Amino acid sequence: MVDQSRTVRVFRAVEERVSKASKGSTLVERIRSLTTHGAALFRQSYCYRWLTAEPDPEVIVIDLREARTVGPFIQLLEMFIAPLERAWKESRLQSIATDIESRLGGSRAAQLVTSLLDPPEPPEGHDDEETD
């Protein structure tokens, strides 16, 4: 399920295009580092872990696509995600963002922001599973 997610596919597509663009260049290495770091941050996020956790056998799973309140919203999201992804890849804004990222990626400000966004180390004896 995770391998088929749009986010993972976008990260992989970006990484593939970057590596094809120029091998050994410092720009490519910085972008690869940012992509890898971004993917790692995403995978460490609470939301990602919550969405990809194995379901508890005592929990009832409801397919939200069939819910009358959430289902239409999910259908709208699915209708717009693919066209938006294509438009982003072909947009001038995407090339500007990439240019800004390449210029500022190694700056002190970027390093500061990265250090601020790094998740904190869990306290000693902390488990992800809660005890009853």
MIDREN-369326 format. One record per residue: residue number from 1; y, x, z of N, C-alpha, C in turn; residue in one letter. Coordinates in Angstrom, 2 decimals. Layout:
<nodes>
<node k="NUM" n_py="Y" n_px="X" n_pz="Z" ca_py="Y" ca_px="X" ca_pz="Z" c_py="Y" c_px="X" c_pz="Z" r="a"/>
...
</nodes>
This chain:
<nodes>
<node k="1" n_py="-1.18" n_px="0.82" n_pz="0.00" ca_py="0.00" ca_px="0.00" ca_pz="0.00" c_py="1.26" c_px="0.87" c_pz="0.00" r="m"/>
<node k="2" n_py="1.24" n_px="1.92" n_pz="0.82" ca_py="2.41" ca_px="2.81" ca_pz="0.89" c_py="2.60" c_px="3.53" c_pz="-0.44" r="v"/>
<node k="3" n_py="1.49" n_px="3.99" n_pz="-1.04" ca_py="1.60" ca_px="4.72" ca_pz="-2.30" c_py="2.17" c_px="3.84" c_pz="-3.42" r="d"/>
<node k="4" n_py="2.01" n_px="2.53" n_pz="-3.31" ca_py="2.50" ca_px="1.63" ca_pz="-4.35" c_py="3.91" c_px="1.12" c_pz="-4.06" r="q"/>
<node k="5" n_py="4.49" n_px="1.49" n_pz="-2.92" ca_py="5.83" ca_px="0.99" ca_pz="-2.59" c_py="6.86" c_px="1.58" c_pz="-3.54" r="s"/>
<node k="6" n_py="7.89" n_px="0.83" n_pz="-3.78" ca_py="8.95" ca_px="1.26" ca_pz="-4.70" c_py="9.67" c_px="2.49" c_pz="-4.17" r="r"/>
<node k="7" n_py="9.88" n_px="2.54" n_pz="-2.87" ca_py="10.59" ca_px="3.68" ca_pz="-2.28" c_py="9.83" c_px="4.97" c_pz="-2.50" r="t"/>
<node k="8" n_py="8.54" n_px="4.95" n_pz="-2.24" ca_py="7.71" ca_px="6.15" ca_pz="-2.43" c_py="7.68" c_px="6.53" c_pz="-3.90" r="v"/>
<node k="9" n_py="7.57" n_px="5.53" n_pz="-4.78" ca_py="7.56" ca_px="5.82" ca_pz="-6.22" c_py="8.88" c_px="6.43" c_pz="-6.67" r="r"/>
<node k="10" n_py="9.99" n_px="5.95" n_pz="-6.12" ca_py="11.31" ca_px="6.52" ca_pz="-6.48" c_py="11.39" c_px="7.97" c_pz="-6.01" r="v"/>
<node k="11" n_py="10.97" n_px="8.24" n_pz="-4.75" ca_py="10.98" ca_px="9.61" ca_pz="-4.25" c_py="10.11" c_px="10.52" c_pz="-5.13" r="f"/>
<node k="12" n_py="8.94" n_px="10.05" n_pz="-5.51" ca_py="8.05" ca_px="10.87" ca_pz="-6.35" c_py="8.63" c_px="11.07" c_pz="-7.74" r="r"/>
<node k="13" n_py="9.23" n_px="10.03" n_pz="-8.31" ca_py="9.84" ca_px="10.15" ca_pz="-9.63" c_py="10.99" c_px="11.14" c_pz="-9.61" r="a"/>
<node k="14" n_py="11.81" n_px="11.08" n_pz="-8.58" ca_py="12.93" ca_px="12.02" ca_pz="-8.46" c_py="12.39" c_px="13.44" c_pz="-8.34" r="v"/>
<node k="15" n_py="11.39" n_px="13.62" n_pz="-7.50" ca_py="10.82" ca_px="14.95" ca_pz="-7.32" c_py="10.22" c_px="15.48" c_pz="-8.63" r="e"/>
<node k="16" n_py="9.53" n_px="14.62" n_pz="-9.37" ca_py="8.93" ca_px="15.03" ca_pz="-10.64" c_py="10.00" c_px="15.43" c_pz="-11.66" r="e"/>
<node k="17" n_py="11.04" n_px="14.63" n_pz="-11.76" ca_py="12.10" ca_px="14.92" ca_pz="-12.72" c_py="12.84" c_px="16.20" c_pz="-12.36" r="r"/>
<node k="18" n_py="13.05" n_px="16.38" n_pz="-11.07" ca_py="13.76" ca_px="17.58" ca_pz="-10.61" c_py="12.94" c_px="18.83" c_pz="-10.94" r="v"/>
<node k="19" n_py="11.63" n_px="18.78" n_pz="-10.68" ca_py="10.82" ca_px="19.97" ca_pz="-10.94" c_py="10.71" c_px="20.26" c_pz="-12.43" r="s"/>
<node k="20" n_py="10.74" n_px="19.23" n_pz="-13.27" ca_py="10.70" ca_px="19.45" ca_pz="-14.72" c_py="12.02" c_px="19.99" c_pz="-15.24" r="k"/>
<node k="21" n_py="13.12" n_px="19.61" n_pz="-14.58" ca_py="14.45" ca_px="19.97" ca_pz="-15.07" c_py="14.66" c_px="21.47" c_pz="-15.12" r="a"/>
<node k="22" n_py="14.29" n_px="22.14" n_pz="-14.06" ca_py="14.51" ca_px="23.58" ca_pz="-14.03" c_py="13.69" c_px="24.18" c_pz="-12.91" r="s"/>
<node k="23" n_py="12.81" n_px="25.05" n_pz="-13.28" ca_py="11.96" ca_px="25.69" ca_pz="-12.28" c_py="12.67" c_px="26.93" c_pz="-11.74" r="k"/>
<node k="24" n_py="12.65" n_px="27.06" n_pz="-10.41" ca_py="13.19" ca_px="28.24" ca_pz="-9.77" c_py="14.69" c_px="28.24" c_pz="-9.54" r="g"/>
<node k="25" n_py="15.39" n_px="27.22" n_pz="-10.00" ca_py="16.84" ca_px="27.22" ca_pz="-9.79" c_py="17.16" c_px="26.80" c_pz="-8.36" r="s"/>
<node k="26" n_py="18.24" n_px="27.31" n_pz="-7.82" ca_py="18.61" ca_px="26.98" ca_pz="-6.44" c_py="19.00" c_px="25.52" c_pz="-6.32" r="t"/>
<node k="27" n_py="19.61" n_px="24.97" n_pz="-7.34" ca_py="19.97" ca_px="23.56" ca_pz="-7.33" c_py="18.72" c_px="22.70" c_pz="-7.20" r="l"/>
<node k="28" n_py="17.71" n_px="23.03" n_pz="-7.98" ca_py="16.45" ca_px="22.28" ca_pz="-7.94" c_py="15.82" c_px="22.40" c_pz="-6.57" r="v"/>
<node k="29" n_py="15.84" n_px="23.59" n_pz="-6.01" ca_py="15.25" ca_px="23.79" ca_pz="-4.69" c_py="16.00" c_px="23.00" c_pz="-3.62" r="e"/>
<node k="30" n_py="17.31" n_px="22.93" n_pz="-3.72" ca_py="18.09" ca_px="22.15" ca_pz="-2.76" c_py="17.78" c_px="20.66" c_pz="-2.89" r="r"/>
<node k="31" n_py="17.72" n_px="20.17" n_pz="-4.12" ca_py="17.41" ca_px="18.76" ca_pz="-4.33" c_py="16.00" c_px="18.46" c_pz="-3.84" r="i"/>
<node k="32" n_py="15.06" n_px="19.33" n_pz="-4.14" ca_py="13.68" ca_px="19.14" ca_pz="-3.67" c_py="13.65" c_px="19.11" c_pz="-2.15" r="r"/>
<node k="33" n_py="14.40" n_px="20.01" n_pz="-1.53" ca_py="14.45" ca_px="20.06" ca_pz="-0.08" c_py="15.05" c_px="18.77" c_pz="0.48" r="s"/>
<node k="34" n_py="16.14" n_px="18.30" n_pz="-0.12" ca_py="16.76" ca_px="17.05" ca_pz="0.33" c_py="15.83" c_px="15.86" c_pz="0.13" r="l"/>
<node k="35" n_py="15.14" n_px="15.82" n_pz="-0.99" ca_py="14.20" ca_px="14.73" ca_pz="-1.25" c_py="13.06" c_px="14.75" c_pz="-0.26" r="t"/>
<node k="36" n_py="12.50" n_px="15.94" n_pz="-0.04" ca_py="11.39" ca_px="16.06" ca_pz="0.91" c_py="11.86" c_px="15.70" c_pz="2.31" r="t"/>
<node k="37" n_py="13.03" n_px="16.16" n_pz="2.68" ca_py="13.57" ca_px="15.87" ca_pz="4.00" c_py="13.85" c_px="14.37" c_pz="4.14" r="h"/>
<node k="38" n_py="14.40" n_px="13.78" n_pz="3.09" ca_py="14.67" ca_px="12.34" ca_pz="3.11" c_py="13.40" c_px="11.52" c_pz="3.24" r="g"/>
<node k="39" n_py="12.36" n_px="11.92" n_pz="2.51" ca_py="11.07" ca_px="11.22" ca_pz="2.60" c_py="10.48" c_px="11.38" c_pz="4.00" r="a"/>
<node k="40" n_py="10.60" n_px="12.57" n_pz="4.57" ca_py="10.07" ca_px="12.80" ca_pz="5.92" c_py="10.83" c_px="11.96" c_pz="6.94" r="a"/>
<node k="41" n_py="12.16" n_px="11.90" n_pz="6.82" ca_py="12.95" ca_px="11.06" ca_pz="7.73" c_py="12.55" c_px="9.60" c_pz="7.60" r="l"/>
<node k="42" n_py="12.35" n_px="9.17" n_pz="6.36" ca_py="11.96" ca_px="7.78" ca_pz="6.12" c_py="10.62" c_px="7.49" c_pz="6.76" r="f"/>
<node k="43" n_py="9.66" n_px="8.40" n_pz="6.60" ca_py="8.32" ca_px="8.19" ca_pz="7.18" c_py="8.34" c_px="8.23" c_pz="8.70" r="r"/>
<node k="44" n_py="9.29" n_px="8.93" n_pz="9.29" ca_py="9.37" ca_px="9.01" ca_pz="10.75" c_py="10.14" c_px="7.84" c_pz="11.35" r="q"/>
<node k="45" n_py="10.77" n_px="7.04" n_pz="10.53" ca_py="11.58" ca_px="5.95" ca_pz="11.06" c_py="10.71" c_px="4.89" c_pz="11.71" r="s"/>
<node k="46" n_py="11.28" n_px="4.23" n_pz="12.69" ca_py="10.57" ca_px="3.19" ca_pz="13.42" c_py="10.16" c_px="2.06" c_pz="12.47" r="y"/>
<node k="47" n_py="11.06" n_px="1.68" n_pz="11.60" ca_py="10.79" ca_px="0.58" ca_pz="10.67" c_py="9.60" c_px="0.90" c_pz="9.77" r="c"/>
<node k="48" n_py="9.55" n_px="2.10" n_pz="9.22" ca_py="8.44" ca_px="2.50" ca_pz="8.36" c_py="7.13" c_px="2.49" c_pz="9.13" r="y"/>
<node k="49" n_py="7.14" n_px="3.08" n_pz="10.33" ca_py="5.91" ca_px="3.10" ca_pz="11.14" c_py="5.47" c_px="1.70" c_pz="11.50" r="r"/>
<node k="50" n_py="6.43" n_px="0.83" n_pz="11.79" ca_py="6.09" ca_px="-0.54" ca_pz="12.16" c_py="5.49" c_px="-1.28" c_pz="10.97" r="w"/>
<node k="51" n_py="6.08" n_px="-1.08" n_pz="9.78" ca_py="5.59" ca_px="-1.78" ca_pz="8.60" c_py="4.24" c_px="-1.26" c_pz="8.13" r="l"/>
<node k="52" n_py="3.93" n_px="-0.01" n_pz="8.38" ca_py="2.69" ca_px="0.57" ca_pz="7.88" c_py="1.60" c_px="0.72" c_pz="8.93" r="t"/>
<node k="53" n_py="1.86" n_px="0.25" n_pz="10.16" ca_py="0.86" ca_px="0.37" ca_pz="11.22" c_py="-0.34" c_px="-0.54" c_pz="10.93" r="a"/>
<node k="54" n_py="-1.49" n_px="-0.10" n_pz="11.40" ca_py="-2.68" ca_px="-0.93" ca_pz="11.27" c_py="-2.49" c_px="-2.19" c_pz="12.10" r="e"/>
<node k="55" n_py="-2.86" n_px="-3.33" n_pz="11.55" ca_py="-2.65" ca_px="-4.56" ca_pz="12.31" c_py="-3.59" c_px="-4.65" c_pz="13.51" r="p"/>
<node k="56" n_py="-3.09" n_px="-5.23" n_pz="14.56" ca_py="-3.89" ca_px="-5.48" ca_pz="15.76" c_py="-4.84" c_px="-6.64" c_pz="15.43" r="d"/>
<node k="57" n_py="-6.13" n_px="-6.51" n_pz="15.72" ca_py="-7.07" ca_px="-7.58" ca_pz="15.37" c_py="-6.76" c_px="-8.89" c_pz="16.08" r="p"/>
<node k="58" n_py="-6.01" n_px="-8.86" n_pz="17.16" ca_py="-5.68" ca_px="-10.07" ca_pz="17.88" c_py="-4.42" c_px="-10.75" c_pz="17.34" r="e"/>
<node k="59" n_py="-3.79" n_px="-10.12" n_pz="16.37" ca_py="-2.55" ca_px="-10.65" ca_pz="15.82" c_py="-2.85" c_px="-11.46" c_pz="14.56" r="v"/>
<node k="60" n_py="-2.21" n_px="-12.60" n_pz="14.44" ca_py="-2.37" ca_px="-13.44" ca_pz="13.25" c_py="-1.36" c_px="-12.96" c_pz="12.21" r="i"/>
<node k="61" n_py="-1.82" n_px="-12.71" n_pz="11.00" ca_py="-0.96" ca_px="-12.23" ca_pz="9.93" c_py="-0.56" c_px="-13.41" c_pz="9.05" r="v"/>
<node k="62" n_py="0.73" n_px="-13.51" n_pz="8.80" ca_py="1.25" ca_px="-14.59" ca_pz="7.97" c_py="1.86" c_px="-13.97" c_pz="6.72" r="i"/>
<node k="63" n_py="1.47" n_px="-14.48" n_pz="5.56" ca_py="2.05" ca_px="-14.00" ca_pz="4.30" c_py="3.42" c_px="-14.65" c_pz="4.15" r="d"/>
<node k="64" n_py="4.46" n_px="-13.84" n_pz="4.30" ca_py="5.82" ca_px="-14.37" ca_pz="4.26" c_py="6.22" c_px="-14.88" c_pz="2.89" r="l"/>
<node k="65" n_py="5.50" n_px="-14.48" n_pz="1.86" ca_py="5.81" ca_px="-14.97" ca_pz="0.52" c_py="5.57" c_px="-16.48" c_pz="0.42" r="r"/>
<node k="66" n_py="4.67" n_px="-16.98" n_pz="1.26" ca_py="4.36" ca_px="-18.40" ca_pz="1.24" c_py="5.23" c_px="-19.21" c_pz="2.19" r="e"/>
<node k="67" n_py="6.02" n_px="-18.54" n_pz="3.02" ca_py="6.89" ca_px="-19.25" ca_pz="3.96" c_py="8.06" c_px="-19.87" c_pz="3.20" r="a"/>
<node k="68" n_py="8.42" n_px="-21.08" n_pz="3.55" ca_py="9.50" ca_px="-21.77" ca_pz="2.84" c_py="10.87" c_px="-21.15" c_pz="3.10" r="r"/>
<node k="69" n_py="11.03" n_px="-20.53" n_pz="4.26" ca_py="12.35" ca_px="-19.97" ca_pz="4.58" c_py="12.54" c_px="-18.57" c_pz="4.04" r="t"/>
<node k="70" n_py="11.51" n_px="-17.73" n_pz="4.08" ca_py="11.63" ca_px="-16.33" ca_pz="3.69" c_py="11.12" c_px="-16.09" c_pz="2.26" r="v"/>
<node k="71" n_py="10.15" n_px="-16.87" n_pz="1.82" ca_py="9.54" ca_px="-16.68" ca_pz="0.51" c_py="10.52" c_px="-16.61" c_pz="-0.65" r="g"/>
<node k="72" n_py="11.46" n_px="-17.56" n_pz="-0.77" ca_py="12.43" ca_px="-17.48" ca_pz="-1.87" c_py="13.30" c_px="-16.23" c_pz="-1.82" r="p"/>
<node k="73" n_py="13.65" n_px="-15.79" n_pz="-0.62" ca_py="14.44" ca_px="-14.57" ca_pz="-0.48" c_py="13.65" c_px="-13.36" c_pz="-0.97" r="f"/>
<node k="74" n_py="12.37" n_px="-13.29" n_pz="-0.62" ca_py="11.52" ca_px="-12.19" ca_pz="-1.08" c_py="11.38" c_px="-12.21" c_pz="-2.59" r="i"/>
<node k="75" n_py="11.23" n_px="-13.39" n_pz="-3.17" ca_py="11.14" ca_px="-13.50" ca_pz="-4.63" c_py="12.43" c_px="-13.02" c_pz="-5.30" r="q"/>
<node k="76" n_py="13.57" n_px="-13.36" n_pz="-4.72" ca_py="14.85" ca_px="-12.88" ca_pz="-5.27" c_py="14.94" c_px="-11.37" c_pz="-5.21" r="l"/>
<node k="77" n_py="14.54" n_px="-10.79" n_pz="-4.09" ca_py="14.55" ca_px="-9.34" ca_pz="-3.97" c_py="13.67" c_px="-8.70" c_pz="-5.03" r="l"/>
<node k="78" n_py="12.48" n_px="-9.23" n_pz="-5.20" ca_py="11.56" ca_px="-8.66" ca_pz="-6.19" c_py="12.11" c_px="-8.78" c_pz="-7.61" r="e"/>
<node k="79" n_py="12.83" n_px="-9.86" n_pz="-7.89" ca_py="13.41" ca_px="-10.04" ca_pz="-9.23" c_py="14.50" c_px="-9.00" c_pz="-9.51" r="m"/>
<node k="80" n_py="15.27" n_px="-8.62" n_pz="-8.49" ca_py="16.41" ca_px="-7.75" ca_pz="-8.70" c_py="16.12" c_px="-6.26" c_pz="-8.48" r="f"/>
<node k="81" n_py="15.08" n_px="-5.91" n_pz="-7.78" ca_py="14.84" ca_px="-4.50" ca_pz="-7.45" c_py="14.57" c_px="-3.66" c_pz="-8.70" r="i"/>
<node k="82" n_py="13.66" n_px="-4.09" n_pz="-9.56" ca_py="13.32" ca_px="-3.29" ca_pz="-10.75" c_py="14.54" c_px="-3.11" c_pz="-11.68" r="a"/>
<node k="83" n_py="15.27" n_px="-4.18" n_pz="-12.02" ca_py="16.46" ca_px="-3.97" ca_pz="-12.87" c_py="17.52" c_px="-3.09" c_pz="-12.20" r="p"/>
<node k="84" n_py="17.70" n_px="-3.25" n_pz="-10.89" ca_py="18.67" ca_px="-2.41" ca_pz="-10.19" c_py="18.24" c_px="-0.95" c_pz="-10.20" r="l"/>
<node k="85" n_py="16.95" n_px="-0.72" n_pz="-10.05" ca_py="16.43" ca_px="0.65" ca_pz="-10.08" c_py="16.68" c_px="1.28" c_pz="-11.45" r="e"/>
<node k="86" n_py="16.40" n_px="0.54" n_pz="-12.51" ca_py="16.65" ca_px="1.05" ca_pz="-13.88" c_py="18.13" c_px="1.31" c_pz="-14.10" r="r"/>
<node k="87" n_py="18.97" n_px="0.36" n_pz="-13.66" ca_py="20.42" ca_px="0.51" ca_pz="-13.84" c_py="20.93" c_px="1.72" c_pz="-13.08" r="a"/>
<node k="88" n_py="20.41" n_px="1.95" n_pz="-11.88" ca_py="20.84" ca_px="3.10" ca_pz="-11.07" c_py="20.49" c_px="4.39" c_pz="-11.78" r="w"/>
<node k="89" n_py="19.28" n_px="4.48" n_pz="-12.32" ca_py="18.84" ca_px="5.72" ca_pz="-12.97" c_py="19.68" c_px="6.05" c_pz="-14.19" r="k"/>
<node k="90" n_py="20.22" n_px="5.03" n_pz="-14.84" ca_py="21.00" ca_px="5.24" ca_pz="-16.06" c_py="22.51" c_px="5.22" c_pz="-15.80" r="e"/>
<node k="91" n_py="22.92" n_px="5.04" n_pz="-14.56" ca_py="24.34" ca_px="4.84" ca_pz="-14.27" c_py="25.11" c_px="6.15" c_pz="-14.14" r="s"/>
<node k="92" n_py="26.37" n_px="6.05" n_pz="-14.36" ca_py="27.29" ca_px="7.17" ca_pz="-14.15" c_py="27.43" c_px="7.45" c_pz="-12.65" r="r"/>
<node k="93" n_py="27.38" n_px="6.40" n_pz="-11.84" ca_py="27.49" ca_px="6.55" ca_pz="-10.40" c_py="26.36" c_px="7.42" c_pz="-9.86" r="l"/>
<node k="94" n_py="25.16" n_px="7.27" n_pz="-10.40" ca_py="24.03" ca_px="8.08" ca_pz="-9.97" c_py="24.27" c_px="9.55" c_pz="-10.31" r="q"/>
<node k="95" n_py="24.80" n_px="9.83" n_pz="-11.48" ca_py="25.05" ca_px="11.22" ca_pz="-11.85" c_py="26.18" c_px="11.82" c_pz="-11.01" r="s"/>
<node k="96" n_py="27.17" n_px="11.00" n_pz="-10.65" ca_py="28.25" ca_px="11.47" ca_pz="-9.78" c_py="27.69" c_px="11.77" c_pz="-8.39" r="i"/>
<node k="97" n_py="26.84" n_px="10.88" n_pz="-7.87" ca_py="26.24" ca_px="11.09" ca_pz="-6.55" c_py="25.38" c_px="12.35" c_pz="-6.54" r="a"/>
<node k="98" n_py="24.64" n_px="12.59" n_pz="-7.61" ca_py="23.83" ca_px="13.79" ca_pz="-7.70" c_py="24.71" c_px="15.04" c_pz="-7.74" r="t"/>
<node k="99" n_py="25.81" n_px="14.96" n_pz="-8.48" ca_py="26.74" ca_px="16.09" ca_pz="-8.55" c_py="27.35" c_px="16.38" c_pz="-7.18" r="d"/>
<node k="100" n_py="27.78" n_px="15.34" n_pz="-6.49" ca_py="28.35" ca_px="15.52" ca_pz="-5.14" c_py="27.30" c_px="16.10" c_pz="-4.21" r="i"/>
<node k="101" n_py="26.10" n_px="15.60" n_pz="-4.29" ca_py="25.01" ca_px="16.10" ca_pz="-3.44" c_py="24.74" c_px="17.57" c_pz="-3.71" r="e"/>
<node k="102" n_py="24.76" n_px="17.96" n_pz="-4.97" ca_py="24.49" ca_px="19.36" ca_pz="-5.30" c_py="25.60" c_px="20.28" c_pz="-4.80" r="s"/>
<node k="103" n_py="26.83" n_px="19.80" n_pz="-4.83" ca_py="27.96" ca_px="20.62" ca_pz="-4.37" c_py="28.05" c_px="20.71" c_pz="-2.85" r="r"/>
<node k="104" n_py="27.73" n_px="19.60" n_pz="-2.19" ca_py="27.90" ca_px="19.55" ca_pz="-0.74" c_py="26.60" c_px="19.73" c_pz="0.03" r="l"/>
<node k="105" n_py="25.48" n_px="19.81" n_pz="-0.67" ca_py="24.17" ca_px="19.86" ca_pz="-0.01" c_py="24.01" c_px="21.00" c_pz="0.98" r="g"/>
<node k="106" n_py="24.55" n_px="22.16" n_pz="0.69" ca_py="24.40" ca_px="23.30" ca_pz="1.58" c_py="25.59" c_px="23.53" c_pz="2.50" r="g"/>
<node k="107" n_py="26.54" n_px="22.62" n_pz="2.49" ca_py="27.75" ca_px="22.82" ca_pz="3.29" c_py="27.47" c_px="22.62" c_pz="4.78" r="s"/>
<node k="108" n_py="28.39" n_px="23.10" n_pz="5.59" ca_py="28.25" ca_px="22.95" ca_pz="7.05" c_py="28.27" c_px="21.47" c_pz="7.43" r="r"/>
<node k="109" n_py="29.10" n_px="20.68" n_pz="6.74" ca_py="29.17" ca_px="19.25" ca_pz="7.05" c_py="27.83" c_px="18.58" c_pz="6.78" r="a"/>
<node k="110" n_py="27.21" n_px="18.93" n_pz="5.67" ca_py="25.90" ca_px="18.35" ca_pz="5.35" c_py="24.85" c_px="18.77" c_pz="6.37" r="a"/>
<node k="111" n_py="24.90" n_px="20.02" n_pz="6.80" ca_py="23.96" ca_px="20.48" ca_pz="7.82" c_py="24.19" c_px="19.76" c_pz="9.14" r="q"/>
<node k="112" n_py="25.45" n_px="19.50" n_pz="9.48" ca_py="25.77" ca_px="18.77" ca_pz="10.70" c_py="25.24" c_px="17.34" c_pz="10.63" r="l"/>
<node k="113" n_py="25.49" n_px="16.68" n_pz="9.51" ca_py="25.01" ca_px="15.30" ca_pz="9.34" c_py="23.48" c_px="15.27" c_pz="9.40" r="v"/>
<node k="114" n_py="22.83" n_px="16.24" n_pz="8.76" ca_py="21.38" ca_px="16.30" ca_pz="8.80" c_py="20.88" c_px="16.48" c_pz="10.22" r="t"/>
<node k="115" n_py="21.52" n_px="17.36" n_pz="10.98" ca_py="21.08" ca_px="17.57" ca_pz="12.36" c_py="21.32" c_px="16.33" c_pz="13.21" r="s"/>
<node k="116" n_py="22.37" n_px="15.57" n_pz="12.92" ca_py="22.63" ca_px="14.35" ca_pz="13.66" c_py="21.62" c_px="13.26" c_pz="13.33" r="l"/>
<node k="117" n_py="21.13" n_px="13.25" n_pz="12.09" ca_py="20.19" ca_px="12.23" ca_pz="11.67" c_py="18.73" c_px="12.57" c_pz="11.98" r="l"/>
<node k="118" n_py="18.46" n_px="13.82" n_pz="12.38" ca_py="17.09" ca_px="14.18" ca_pz="12.76" c_py="16.69" c_px="13.38" c_pz="13.97" r="d"/>
<node k="119" n_py="15.46" n_px="12.82" n_pz="13.95" ca_py="15.04" ca_px="12.04" ca_pz="15.12" c_py="14.82" c_px="12.96" c_pz="16.31" r="p"/>
<node k="120" n_py="15.11" n_px="12.47" n_pz="17.51" ca_py="14.91" ca_px="13.30" ca_pz="18.69" c_py="13.43" c_px="13.49" c_pz="18.99" r="p"/>
<node k="121" n_py="13.13" n_px="14.56" n_pz="19.70" ca_py="11.75" ca_px="14.79" ca_pz="20.13" c_py="11.39" c_px="13.76" c_pz="21.19" r="e"/>
<node k="122" n_py="10.18" n_px="13.20" n_pz="21.13" ca_py="9.80" ca_px="12.23" ca_pz="22.16" c_py="9.64" c_px="12.92" c_pz="23.51" r="p"/>
<node k="123" n_py="9.92" n_px="12.22" n_pz="24.58" ca_py="9.75" ca_px="12.82" ca_pz="25.91" c_py="8.29" c_px="13.13" c_pz="26.18" r="p"/>
<node k="124" n_py="8.06" n_px="14.04" n_pz="27.10" ca_py="6.69" ca_px="14.42" ca_pz="27.43" c_py="5.91" c_px="13.22" c_pz="27.94" r="e"/>
<node k="125" n_py="4.65" n_px="13.14" n_pz="27.52" ca_py="3.78" ca_px="12.05" ca_pz="27.97" c_py="4.06" c_px="10.72" c_pz="27.31" r="g"/>
<node k="126" n_py="4.91" n_px="10.71" n_pz="26.28" ca_py="5.24" ca_px="9.47" ca_pz="25.59" c_py="4.22" c_px="9.20" c_pz="24.50" r="h"/>
<node k="127" n_py="3.69" n_px="8.00" n_pz="24.46" ca_py="2.75" ca_px="7.58" ca_pz="23.41" c_py="3.41" c_px="6.53" c_pz="22.57" r="d"/>
<node k="128" n_py="2.97" n_px="6.43" n_pz="21.31" ca_py="3.47" ca_px="5.34" ca_pz="20.45" c_py="2.87" c_px="4.01" c_pz="20.86" r="d"/>
<node k="129" n_py="1.70" n_px="4.04" n_pz="21.48" ca_py="1.05" ca_px="2.80" ca_pz="21.89" c_py="1.49" c_px="2.44" c_pz="23.30" r="e"/>
<node k="130" n_py="1.76" n_px="1.18" n_pz="23.48" ca_py="2.15" ca_px="0.70" ca_pz="24.80" c_py="0.90" c_px="0.30" c_pz="25.56" r="e"/>
<node k="131" n_py="0.92" n_px="0.49" n_pz="26.87" ca_py="-0.20" ca_px="0.08" ca_pz="27.69" c_py="0.09" c_px="-1.25" c_pz="28.33" r="t"/>
<node k="132" n_py="-0.97" n_px="-2.02" n_pz="28.58" ca_py="-0.79" ca_px="-3.35" ca_pz="29.19" c_py="-0.63" c_px="-3.22" c_pz="30.67" r="d"/>
</nodes>
